[in-house]
Amino acid sequence: MEGADKDVANGSKETGLSKKLKKKLAKIEKSLSLKEKLQLTDFPTKVLCVQNGGLGNDVCQEELMAAFSPHGAVDCVIMLPRKPYAFVCYSDCSSAMKAFQHLNGHTLKQGKDPSQNVILYLLYVERAPPSVVPSSERPPGLHILEDFVTIQEEASLIEHFKFNIEDSEGQKECGVMKHRQVKHFGYEFKYGINDVDINDPLPDGIPTICKGFLDRSLATGLVHFFPDQLTVNQYKPGQGIPPHVDTTYAFEDGIVSLSLGSQAVMDFRHPDGRHLSVVVPRRSLLIMTGDSRYVWSHGITPRKSDIVATPTGCGLTLVHRDTRLSLTFRKVVMDRKEEGKSVIEALLPETEGQAVALEKEHVQQVYDDIAEHFSGTRYKPWPRVVDFLQEQPPLSLLADVGCGNGKCLGVNKDLFEIGSDFSKNLATICRSRGNETCVADVTCLPFRSDSFDVVLCIAVIHHMATKERRQKAVSEIVRVLRAGGRALLYVWAMEQDLQEKPSKYIHVNRQKRIEGSGSPDDEACVVSGDHSRIASSESEESGRVSAGGDGGFVGGTQKMSELPGDVEKKSDRDMGLEERYGSSVGSRKELSDKSCSVSGSVCRGIERCGEEKKESDGSEIVSDCSGLSISERCKDEGVSAGEEKITRKDGSEANLESHDKGRTTGKKLQIHVNRTQFQDQDMLVPWQLKKAAKSCDVSASGSDQQQVFHRYYHMFQQGELEAVCQGVPDCSVRKSYHDQGNWCVVLEKL
């Protein structure tokens, strides 16, 4: 805020503005002209620029109207987001001149001390900028029903659910969160697991006072069930809730929320980076279905005021928040599968929302659950990956997208590196080993464009559940690369055996048993998840399956000494950082100190781990792909939407669509039998975890409990990875090869 003494604030009306005020205005005029490019003038006009009267100074349109209207007819007040100034437009110049004389140096608001006073400074401008009109766009599936309850109903509900300090002490259904106070009815939402315990309902169900408006919500046809879980949140001004998606597998489609006491602006964010701010009015009912429920995250920024549309809808103003009560109703999914049993209901997604939900449950959540055990099996990068890293020039900037526990970081100690992973727990392990790490989705990386010299993406893209999301992942990798930068991509191959050389992943005897037991669709061995026939070998499975960015054999049960490229099983935790990185740890720090901070220069809003704010030299086929022509999405006549083409050196073409001919959306996903040939391109791959039983574990027996988790994978056919890359502009495939059950490409950004 600008300060002002009495001489400035009380400039003589007869003799004009005081010298001190004129000096202040000259300084402001110079700043606004240079930084904001405003067209200011010394001659009176009908438009006044009001410094310190903007939304950025917590001033609302009503306050400006009250101050400026007494001096003449005000046509409009224009306020811009996050700007400390506003524009007041009069119907004539004489009115603007009166306001200029009387309100220059005027104290609009008194602060706690003089330095916090809001002092207005006025300048003439030739013309005002166009008014900013708030967008009315909403995420698909989001519905807001205004004035859904009456003022009397609102008062009764606020009184019924009012929070007292005593209510939050010692009661299971009440609590004080960092950002808000909460109460639960029906089932307690356990924030540690982001779920409810269906076997532990609360004594009090949905209060009967809610029945009236809940019946009205059912009558709209937008929701199709009566809820059995209620979370009541109380937000005081300045409080909010971080962006999140309500647990996809815990609650049915259709989240209902009633806002009482105050409005709020809810921020919806799409994984591709789109951001929509939606005003949730007081006494309105918000219903999230479809994509708004499963794809878009939602949250409320902690602040004491919101920028909203004016009552006429033609501009912006500021509205202060009051204490807000949010009643969020959900229907709990009761058909839960017992842990350790296969989830056979998973279907191949038909929409992006379904794909995101599948990935959250069968990729992100699984790797969070098995992170420590999984990390213990990942301690040495593959030879071909090491070769690629060692080829990079010194001081190159590297992003390991899907870094897992960070086993590939530190291979070339002359590189600046940052890792990211979709699994917060794996990223936390990586960070604990001294690596710069963040939590990020490969389809929406938190890095600036054209930032990196090198990108590593090992065994990540095959976790994307649709062709479009796999292509989006490659597009994001290309976006963050600088021109001339290169990326190495690894994905699991459908073709485990190639050129008559047996795969080290395939267990011959087990494959024979599977082939002799019936068709690949045999319910007993593939779909049902009953692994009793192979229990003897599965019980010791170390699960060499890559996750969130760790290339490896698919679900192998080999002894560690038998794994190609590995000498013996020894975890990084036992080796220690000094042994892992050797004497060059210090030299890497010196390089970092001399040059730049990786996180500070390339990251845009990353979540740091631990802070609140989330091999083989075996047979291969190598082909020089420098002749592949990579261009914009195919627009040639005769090529249907979504169909991409690769132009080979010989002039022949291959379509990305051809790799999806056998794909039937909506079909049930099969469960793969580890160490056997893949029966389909899209499958659930088991990971068997053996751990000490805890009191909260389901079906624990004895001192140990075995759990089977299922991860979604898309197995790439030969040429499919290149075809995905073909759909991404501004990149070229320089090399592709098959490396022990993986298809691999080296990309270069043009």
N, C-alpha and C positions, 0 to 999 in steps of 0.2 A: 504494500500500500504506500501511496505517496503521503508524506507529511507536509504540513503547512502551518506557518505561524499566523498570529492574528492579523499582522499587516497584510499578508497575502490573502487570507480569507476574507478580509473586509476592505478590499480595494475601493477607493473613492468613486462613487457613481458620477459625481460632477466632473472630476478631472480625468475620468477614465481609469484604466487599469494601472495598478502600482508598478513601479519599475521591477520589483522583485518578481511579481507575477508575470510580467512580460518576458523576463529572462527565463522563467520556468517554462512558459509556453514556447519560446524559441527552441529550447532544448528538446521538448516533446515533439515539436514540428519536425525537427531534423531527424529524430529517431523514427517517427512514423513514415517519413518520406523515404528514408533509406531502407529500413527493414521491412516495412509493410507495403511500400510502393503506393501509398495513398496520394491522391491528387489534391493537395491542400492549396489554399489561396488566401491572400491577405484581404481580398474584397468580400464584403458580406454576401452570403448566399442563403438559400432556404434550408440548407442541410448543414447540421452541426455534427462534428466528430466529438464524441464524449469520452475522453481518456479516463480510465478507472471506472467506467460505467458499464463494463461488459460482463458477459457470463463468466469469464475467467476470474473476475473479482467478486463473484458471488452476488451479483446484482441481478434483479429480475426486471422484466418489462414493466410490471405494475409500479415499481418504485420510480422508474424513470418517468413514466406517464404522470405520476403524482407530482414530481418536481418540475416538469417542463410545461404541463398543460396550463398553469396559471398565467403564462406569458404569451399565450396565443393558441390557435388551433393546430394541433399536432396531427399530421396526416398518418404517419407511421413511425414505429421504432424498430430498427433493424439490429438484431443481435446475432453474432457469429460464434460458433462453437470454440471454446477455449481461448477467445480473444479478450484482452483487458479493456477493449473499447467497444462502443456502440455508436449508432447513428440515429439522430433525431431529425425527422423531416417535417418542417412547418409548411403551412399553405402559403405563407408570404415571407418576404425578407425582413420586414419590420419586426415580426414576432421573433424570428431567429436572432435579430440584433438585441432585443430586450433580454432574451435568455442568455445571450453571450455576455452582456454586461452584468446581469444579476447573479448568474450561476457559476461564473468562472471563479474557482477557488472555494466553491460551496462544499461544506461537509455533508455528504449524503448519509453517512452512517458513522456512529461513534464506536470505536473499538475499545478493548480493555485498556489500552494505553494509546497515546497520540500516534505512535508509529503504525497502529492498525486502523486508523481512521480512513474512511473512503472519501477522498477529496476529488471533486470533479474539475477537469480542465477541458475547456472547449476551444475548438478550432473550426474554421469554415472549410468545407470541401466542395469541389465542383459538382460531384455527383456521388450518390451512395451506391454501394455494391448491391447486386441483386439479393433479395432475401433468400435465406436457406430454408427450404421446405423439407420437413422430416419425411423420410421414406415410410410408406405404408406397407412395404413388403414384409412378409412373415415367412418363417420356415414352413415347408409343407406339413400339413397335419396339425398345425397349431391353431387353436380357436380361443377367442377371448369374448366372453359374453358380459357386456357392461351392465351395471346396476342389477346384478343377479339377485342380490338380497336387498331388502329395504333398510332404511336408516334404523328403524326399530329393531329389525333382526340383527343388524350389525352390533348395536349396543348390547343386546342380549348375549350374543356370542362372545363378545369381548369380555363381558362380565363373567361368563361361565368359564372361559379359559384363561382368566387373568393369572399372571405370574406373581407369586410372592417369594421372598427369600426363603421362607420356611418350606415352600413347596419343593424346592430344588435340593433340599438336604435329606439324604437318606432314602429317597424314593426312587425305585428302579425305573419308573416310567418318566421321571423328570431329570433334567440335567442342565448344566451350564457349559455350553461349548465356547470355544475361543471367540467366535464371531457372533454368538446369539444364545438365547435360552431355548430349550426344547422340552416338549412333553410327547409321550407316545401312548397310543391307545390300540387295543387289539393285539398287536405284536410290537415288541421293542425293536427298533432298527438299530442294529449293532454296527457302529461306525468302524470298528476294527476289521470287520469282515465284509462290510457293505451289504449286509443281508439280515434277514430275520431268522430266528430259530422257530421253525414251524411246530416243534414239539414243546415249546415253552411259551404259550400264549399268556398275555397279561390278564389280570382279573377283570379289568374294565374294557369292554368293547367300545365300538363307536357310540358316542353319547347320543341319546335320543333327540337332543336339540338339533342335531344335524339332519335328521330324517327328512324334514320338509324340503330343504333345498337340494338334498341328494336325490330325492324322488323327481324333482323338477329337472335335474341334470340328466337322469335316465330318460325322461320324456323327450329330451332334445334329439335323441338317437345318436349322439356323438360318443357316448359311453354305453357299454353293454353289460355292466355288472354293478352290483352294490358292493362298495369297498369293505374290507375287513381290517385295514390297517390305517391309522391316522398319525401323522407327525405334525405337531403344532410348533412353529418357530416364532419367536418374538425377536424382531429386529429394532433396535434403537437407532436413531439417526447416527450415521457414520459406520454402521455395521452392515455386513453383506455375507455372501456365501461364495466360495470358489467355484469355478466352472466344473461341471460334472455331468455325467449321464446316469440317471437312475438305473441301478443294477438290472441288466437286461433279462437275466434268467430268473430273477427273484420275483418280479411283478409282471402282471399282465399288461397288454398294450392299452394305454389310456391312463395317464396320470392327471388327477384333478386337483386344482389348487384354488382356494378362495382367499382373496386379499382383503384385510380389514384394517381400518384405522389410518391408512396412508397408501399413496400410490408408490410404485417402484418402477425402475427401468431394468428390464431383464435382458442380459446380453446373451445372444445365441451365436455359437461359432460352429462352422462346418469344418470337417477335417481338411478340406481343400483350401482353407484360409478365409472363406467368406465370413463376414461378421454383420449381424443384424441386431440393432437395439430396439426392443419392443416395450412400449409403455404398458404397464399393467395397472389399470386404474383402481382406485379404492372401490370396494364392494363388487368387484368383477370376479368372474369365474374363468380360470385358465384351464384349458384341456389340451394335453400333449398326446398326440397319436402319431403313428407311422414314423416318418423320418425325424420329425421334431422330438419324438420320444427316444428313438434308437440311434440316430446319426448325429444330430446337433447336440452339442453340450450347452448347458444353460447355467447362468450364475448371476449374481448381483454384486456390482462393484461397491465396496464400502466407501460411502461418502454421505454427506449431510444434505445434499440437494441433487436434483436431476434436471437436465436440460430436456424440455418437452416442447411440443407444439403449442402455439398460442391458441386461445379458444376459437379463433377464426380459421386456424389451420394454415395460415399463410406465412408464419414465421416461427421463431424460437423464443422461448423464455425460460426462466429458472423457477423451479418449484422446490421449496424446502420439504424435507422428509419429516414426518412425525413417526411415533412408535407404530410399527406395522406388525400385525398378527397374520401369519400365513398358515392356513389349514390345508395340508396336503394329504389327499386320500389315494390309497392304492389297493389293488386286489392281489393278494399273495398267491404265487404259483405253488400249489400244494403237491403236485406230482413231481417230487424230487427223487432222483435216483440215488440209491445208497452208494456211498463212496466205495471205490474198489470194483464197482460194476460198470460195464461199458454203457455209454450213452448212445443208444442206437437210433434215437429219434432225430439226430442232427440231419438236416436236409441241405442239399446243394442250393445256395441262395439264388433267388430270382430278382431281388432288388438290392440296391446299395445298402439300405438299412439292414436287411437280413445279412448281408456280407459283413458289415461292421459288427453286428451282434455275434456272428459266428466267430470272427477273429478275436473279439474280446473274450469270449468264453473258452475257445479252444486254441488260442495262441497266447494272448497276453496273460490271462488268469492262470493258465497252466504253468507258464514259465515263471510267474511270480511264486507259485506254489512249490515248484521243484528247483528253484534257482540254486540253492546251496548244493543239492545233490548233483544237479546238472553241471555246475561249475567244477565240481571235483573230478569230472571226466574230461575236462577241457583244459589242457595245460601246454599244448604244443601246436603252433600253426603248421599248416600243410606246406610241403616243399615248394610247390608252384606259387603259392601265395607269398612265401618268403622271397622267392626270386623276383616277383613283381615289386615287392616293397624295396628290395635292395637296389633295384634299377632306378629308383626315383632320385632326382638331383637333391643335393643337400639344401636344407632350409625350406624344402617344399612344405606346404600346408596340407595335412591329410585329415580327412573325415572318415572314421570307421563307422558306417551306418549299420547298426545291428551288431554292436561290438561284443555282446555277451559279457563274459567276465574279463575281457580285454586281452586275451591271449595273443592277439596280433599287434597290439600296441607295444612299442618299444623294440620291435624287430630291427628297424633302421633308426638308430639313435640320433641321426642327423636331421630328422623330420620334426616339425611341429605337429602335434596330433590332438584331436578331440574325438571322443567316442560318443555314440548315442545308441539307446536301446529302448524298445517299446516296453520292456519289462523293467519296472522300477527296482525290483530286487536284484536283478542281474546288473543293472547300471550301478547300483549301490556297491556291489562287490567290486566292480571295475574301478569305481572311484576310490574304494578303500585301498586299492593297490597303487595309488598315487597318480592315477590317470585323470585328465580333464574329461568329465563325463556329464551328459545330460540325458533326460528322459524325453524321447521324441518318437513320433510316428513317421515311418518312411514316406507316407503319402502327404505329409505336411511338415517338412523339416524346418526347424527354427533357426535357419541360417540365412545370411544374406546371399543374394544371387551373385554369381561370378566370384566366389570367395576362395575356392579350394583348388589346389593343383592336382590333388589325387583324392579319389573316393574309393573306399573298399566296402563292398556289400556282399558278404558271404552268407549264403543260405538264409535269406530274408524274403526275397520276392515270392518264393513258392508258398509263403504263408498268406498271400493276398488271395481272397476267395473268388474274385472275378477277373476277367481279362482286362476290364477297364481299370481296376485298381492296381493290377500288375503294371499296366502301362503308365498309370499315374505315378507309381513308385519310381520307375525309370526316368520319367519326366522330371521329378523332383531332384534326382541325382544329377541329371544334366543341368538343371537350373543352377545348382550351387557350384558347379564346376566353372572355372574360368575358361576362356577360349584356349584351346590347345591342351587343356587338362584331360586326364585319363581316369577311367573307372574300371575296376575289376569286379565282375558279377558272377556269382556261383548260384546255381539252383539244382535241385534234385532232378535226376534224369529218370524218365520212364524206362529207358533202355539201360538196364544194369549190366547186361552182357553185351559186348560190342566187339565185332570182328573176331568172333569165336574165341575170345579170351575171357575166361570165367571171371565173374565179379567176386571180389573178396567179401562182399556183403552177403551174397547168397549162401545160405547153409544148405549144402547139397542134400543131406539126409532129410532135413525138415521140408525142403521143397518137394522131395519125392513123397513124403507123407501127405502133404497137402494135395499134390496131384492125384494121389491114389485114393483120397477120401471122398472125391466127388468133384462137382463143378466148383469154380471159384465163388459161386454165389451160395454155396452150401451154408445154410443158416447156422449149423453147429460150429463151424470153424472160422467163418469170416464175419458174419453179420451179428450174430448173437452176442459176441464178446465172451463166450465161454472158452477160456484158454486152458481148460483142464488137460486137453490132449497134449499140450506142449508145456505143461507146468514145470517139468523137470529142468528144461533148459531156460524157460522164462524166469525162473525164480532167481537166477543170478545175473539177470540182464543189467548191464551197466548203461544201456541206452545210448549208444553212440549216435544220437539223432541231433542234428543241428538245430539250434533254437535261436531266434532273435539274433542271428548273425554269427553262427559258428558252423563252418563246414564240417562234414564228417560222414561216417557211414550211417546208414539209415537203420536206427534201432538195433544195432548189432549186439550180440551176446558173446562176442569173442572175449577171451582173456586179454587183459590190457597188453601183455607182452606180445600178443599175436597181431595187434593192430599195426598196419603199415605206417611207417614213419615215426612210430613211438618205440622207445627203448624199454621204458619201465614206467609204472604208474607212480607219479610223484606230484603232488599238488603244489600250486604256487604258494599256498599258505605255509607249506613246510619249507619251500625253497627260500622264502623271504625275498623282499624287494632287492636287497643288495646282490644276492646271488642271481636273481632274475635279470637284473639290468647290468650287473657288473660295475666296474669302476667308472663307466661312462655316464652314470646317473648325474654326477656333478657337471659334466660337460654339457648335458642337455639343459640343465638349469641355467648355465652360463649363456647358452645360445638364447634361451627364452628371455633372460634379463636384458640382453643386448638388443633384442628385436622387438617383439610385440607380445601382447596377451592374446592367446587364441580366443578365449571366451569373450573378451571384450570387443574384439574386432569383427567377428563373424556371426555371433549369436544374436537372435532377436527374440527375447522372451523365453529362454530355456528354463526348465525346472532342474535345479541342481540336486543331485542325489544327497540324501541325508538332511536336506533343508526342507522346511515346509513351503514355502513360496512367500513331485513326483518328480597218417596221411601218406599221401602216397605219391610216388613217382611212377605209378603203374601205367598201363597202356592208355594211350590217348590218341585222339585224332586232332591234328592241328591243321587249320586252313587259314590262308591269308585272305582276310575279308576286306582289305583296303579298297576293293573294287565295288563294294556295296554302296549304292547311292541312297543316302538318307535325306529325305525331304519332308515337306509339310504333309499333313494327313492327306491320304490319297483322294483326289477329286476327279480322277479320270472317269469318263462316262462308262457306265456299265458296271462300276464297282459299288456295291451296296454300302449303306451307312455302317460304319464300324468295321469294314473289311479293309485290311491293310495289305500292302504288297511289298515283297522284297525283289529287287532287280539284281540278279546274279551276274557274274562276269560274262557268262555265255549268253546273256540276254533273256534267259528264262525267268519266270516269275513264280513266286510262292506267296500264297495268301495266308495271313494270320487266321482268317476265318476257318481255314481248313483244319486247323488244330482243335477246333471246338465242335466239329461235326458230331462227335460222339457224346457231347456234353448235353445232358438233359437236366435243366434246372428243376428244382423241386423234388428230385429223387433222393432216396435215403442214402446217406454216406456209409460206405462199407468200412469196417475196421480191419486194418492191415494186420497180417500175421508177420511179426518181425523175422527178418532174415530169409524172406521168401520174395518171389517176384511180385511186383505190384499188379493188382488185378484191375485197377482203374486209375485214371489220372487224378481224381479227387478222392482222397481217403482220410480217415482218422488213423493216426499212427500212435500206438500205445507207448507209454513210458511207465515202467514199474518202479515204484518208490518204496523202499523198505526203511522204516524209521521206527524209533521208539514210540510206543503208544502214549497218547496224552489223554487227559480226562475228557477233553472235548471231542476226541476222535470218535467216529462212528464205527461200530463193529470191530473194536479192537479185541484181539485175543492174545493172551499170553503177554510177554514183554515186548513183542514186536508186532507191527501192523504193516501189511503190504497194501499199497494203494496203486491203482492203475489210472493214469491220466491219459487223455486222448488229445493229440494235437492235429490240427487241420494242415494238410499239405496238398498242393497241386503239383503233380509230377509233369515235368516238361518233356515233350517229345522233341526229337531231333529237328532243329531248325526253328522251333517255336520261340526260343529266347531271342534269336535274331529278328524274328517277325515282330515280337513285342517292341523291340528297339526301333524297328522300321517306322512305327507310328509316332515316334518322338522327333520333333524338328531339331535341327542344329546339332546333330551328332552323327558319328560314323563308327561302324563296327570294324575295328582294326584286326582283330584276331578272335577266333572261336575254337574251342577244343572240348574234348570229353576227358574228365579227370576222375577216375574211380567212382563212377556212379553219379557224376555231376556234369551238367552242361555249363560251360563257362564262356564269357566273352570279355574282351577288352574294348571299351568304348573311348572315343575321343570327341570332345566338344569342338564343333567347328567355329 
